[in-house]
Every structure is written in C-alpha cells, then in structure tokens.
Amino acid sequence: MKNKILLFIPAYNCEKQIIRVLGQLDERILRYISHVIVVNNRSTDDTENVVRDFMKKHPEVPVSLLRNKENYGLGGSHKVAFRYAVDNGYDHVIVLHGDDQGMIQDFEPVLRTGYYKKHDCILGARFMRGSKLKGYSAFRTFGNYVFNFLFAFVVKKKIYDLGSGLNIYSVEMLKDEFYMGFPDNLMFNYAMILASEYYGHDIAFYPVSWREDDQVSNVKMADQALKVLKMLFSYFIDPSMILDDHRERAVDKYEADVIE
C-alpha cells in the first residue's frame, strides 16, 4: 500500500517566495505527495492571497491553506502540522520552508528509493558532502560547522545540520507529542536534535541545496547563538531537561483554521 505523505509548508511573510516554493511541485514530486498544507502563521503581508491565487490556477495540485489562530512561531506551526498529520492518518510528513531557500527535488531520490522509510527522520543537510550553498556567507558557514561539532560531541553522533528547512519525519515517531514543550521559535529544531539522542530516534542526514536571494532572515545571530549554547550546555549537564517546558509562553492547544 502506498505511503501517505503530507507536505507541510510553513509560511510567514513570504509573499515573494511562496509562489516559487509551490512552483517546485511538479509531476515528478507530486507522484509521492498525497496532500500539501500551507500553514500561514498570521502573515502580515499578501502571503495568503498569493497561495489562494496559486490554488485557483493549479487545481491539479492538492493544496489546503491553513491559518494559525495565533502567531505561534515556526516551532508552533510544526506542532500544528504534526497534529494534522497524526489526525489525518499520514505515514510521513515533509517539511519545506515557504521562503524558497531549499528545493524539494533534492529529496526525490530519498522518496523514489524509499530511503525515508528506513529511519525515523531524514534531515536535510546544508553542510554535508554533496550539498550546495549559494549566497551563504563564509562566516555563517563556519559558525554552523562549529555548532554542528558541539552538538555532535554532546549527542555522540555525527550532526551535519541543526535545522535546514527541508526534513521528513515518520508520523509514528510524532504520535506521542514529545515535542510539545519545545520552543515555539527557531529553537524548535535544535531541541528536536537533542530529543533524537534522548529518545533514541533513528535520524539520518541527506545533502541538500540551499540559497539566499531575496529572503529576509528572522534570526538575530548573537542572541540565537547564546540561547543555543545555553540549551546545549543544559542538556550536557542533565539530559532530562528535554522533558521540561522550554516555551516562552504556554499554549493550551495549537490550532489552525482551514481557509481553503
């Protein structure tokens, strides 16, 4: 029986880029995708209307547009999508960021060969042999190598990326919602890496292409680096910290309205 694969595209203020992301969904990719959800995290630009226009022009692409009831952050949007995947009986969920930095075609061999079925998650790696970077500064590249090394030391496995915008997860792994107390911001993926060691998840990395053209970064590097180091050090001292609630504010339930 064919695996049901959900493609989740988190979107926030990416009206210029989201149309290019949706344009990546050609016949070669859609043969593996059962459904696509664009989760709009309360964008203040025209992102939502751009998605609606695409849906009208391309009815052959199975897309649903969701809008978070609040601005939950990137991590919160993941929680909305993971719950959607569980509730609707999907086997795997692919994450492809809506800012058009990654290319889902990079995962075509992973899907075609069924490689994704052999692991709990496949994480796109920007800093692995075979990856391609465009417009990424040498300083940021060096910083990522340093943090990858530090995380690898703590979790005792090779780490090639802490959080690219192209990943695939087994829904079976997500059913117990171990991630609900993880940060709702960009730190979500870092917590997921630590959780993979704590819970014994089988993760693998796969080289991907990555580019920066007209994207607007939401990352404040110095502040982000300090928070990541603090999280990593806390885990190194006491791995059970991953069970704590790391959110800046409590959210009882992560919900989204289906717009179309």
N, C-alpha and C positions, 0 to 999 in steps of 0.2 A: 504494500500500500504506500502511495506517495506521501512523503512527509509534508505536513502543513507548515509552511514557513511564512511568518509575518515580517514585513519590512517596516521598521519604525523610524520615522524621520522627525527628530526634534527640531522645532523651528522657533526662532526668536529674532525679530527684526532683521530678517534676511530676504527682503523683497527682491533684491537684485540677484541673489544667488539661488534661491529655492527653485526657480524655473529651470536652471541649469541642472540641479540635482534631479528633479523629476524627469528631465530630458535624458538622463542616463538610463532610464528604464526601457530599454529596447527589448525586442523579442528574445534575444539571447539570454537576458537576465530574467524576464518575466516567466519563462518556462519553469523556473524554480520557485517563484514567489506566488503564494496563494492570495495575499492581500497586502495592501500598503496603508499605513496610517500616518498622516502628518499631524503631529501634536503641537499645536500653536500655544506657546507659553505666554499668552496675553501680549502678543507683539503690539507695539505702538505705531508701527508703520503699515504698509499695504501688503504684508506677507499673506494674510488670509485671503484677500481678494485675488492675488496672483495665483494661489493654489486653486481657488474656485474656478478661475478662468481656464486653468490647465485642465481641470476635471471636465469642463464643458466641451473643450476642444478634443479631448482624448478619452472618450468613454470606454475605450478598449483597455485602459489601464485601471485596475481595480483599486481605487483610492478612496479612503474615507478621511474627512477632515475633522479633527477633534480640537476643542479649545479648553485648556485648563480652567477650572473655576477660579483659581488664583494663580499668580505668578509663583510657581513652585521652585523655579530654578531648573538647571539642566538635570540634576540628580532627581528632582521631583518628577520631571517629565519621564525619566526612566521608570520610576515607580508606577506611574500611570500606565505606561506601555506594557510593562511586565505583567501587571494585573490584568490588562486587556488580553494578553497572550494566554495567560492561565485560564481566564474565564471563558475564552472562546475556543479552547481546545487545540491550540497550536503546539507544534512539536519543537520549533526553534524560532527565535526572534533575532533578526539582523538589525543592528543599529547603524544608521548612516546619517551623519550630521547634515543639517539643512544649509550649511554655509558654503558648500561646494569646495571643500578642501580635499576630500577623499573621493575615490572612484570605486563604485561597487563592482565594476568589471574586474577589479583586482581579485575579487573573491570568486569569480566564475570557475576557476579550476577547483577551488575548495568545494563549491556546490556540485559541479559536474562529477567529480570523483567520489563524492560522499565523504570526503575527509572530515567534514564538520561533525559527522555522526560518531567519530571516534573519541571525541573529547567533550568535556562539559562546556567549554567555550574556546573559541578561536579569536584571538585579539590581533587586530591589525597593527603591524609594527613599522614605524617610520625609520627606525634606526637599526635595522637588521640587514644582513647581506641580501641584496636583491631589491631593496627598497629604493625609491626615488624621491628626492626632495627638490622642490622648486620654490625659490623666493624665501627660503628659511635661513635666517642669519646664522653665521658660524657661532656666535655667542650662545644663541638659544640651543643650537645643536649640541654644543659642548655641555651646556647645563643639563640637557636631557640625558646625555651619556653618564654624567656624574650621578644624577638621581636614579637612573636605572641600576647603576652599580651599587648604590647604597641600599636600594630595595632588594636587589638580588642577594646581598650579604645577609639581610635580615630574614628573608623568606627562604633562603637556601635553595634557590632555583634561578635559572637564567631569566632575566627580565629584559625584554627588548623595547618595551614601550609601556608607559604608565597610563596612557589614556588617549589613544587616537580616536577619531570619530567614525571608525568602521570596525565593528565587532559582531560576533554571532554567538548566541547563548542557547544552550539546551533549556527548554522550558521546565523540564523535570528538575533541573538544578534550582530554579527560581521559585518553586511552589511553596517552600516553607518561609519565604519572605525574610530571609536572614538579613537583607539589606535595608530594611525599613528604617532603622535608626541611623543610617549612614547620612553624611552631609547632603543637603539638597542642592548644593552648588557644584562647582567644578571639581571639588574634592571627592565626589562620589566615586569616580573611577579608581582613585588611589586606595580608598577603603576596600573596593572590590578586589584589588590586587592582594591586599593583606588578608582579606577573608578567604581567598583561594588557598592560602597556606594553612590558615587556621582550620578550615572545614575540610581540607584535603581534596579540593576540586582539581580536576584534571584540566589544566589550561595549556594551550599551545599558541605560538605566535606565528604570524604569516606576514611576509613583506608586502607593503602597500606603497602606492604613490601618494604624495602629499604636496600641496601647493598653497601659496599665499599670494593672492592677486588683489582683489578689492574687498577682502573680508575685514571686518572690524573686530579686533580682539577684545574680549571682556576680561582678560587676565591682567592683573596687576602683579608683575613678576616677583618683586621683592616680597610683598605681603604673602603671595601664594607660596613662595619658597619656604618662608618661615613656618607657615601653617603645615605644610607637607612634612618638614623636618620634625616639627613637634609631634605630629601624628605618628611618624615612623619611629621616633625615639620612645614614645609611649608604648607602642606595640612591642618594641625590642625589650623593654623593661617588663611588660606584662601583657602577653598576647590576648588575655581575656578582655582587654579594653575594647576589643572589637564588638563585644556584646553590649557596650554602653550606647546611650543615645548621643550621637555627635551632631545633631541638628542645632541650628541657631534658634529655631523656634519649633514648637511641637505642632504637628499637623495630624488631626484625628484621622482623616481619610483623604487620600489623593484622588480627586475626581475630575472628570472632563466631560463636557457636553459634546455629543456628536452633532456637528453643524451640517454636514452633508455626507 
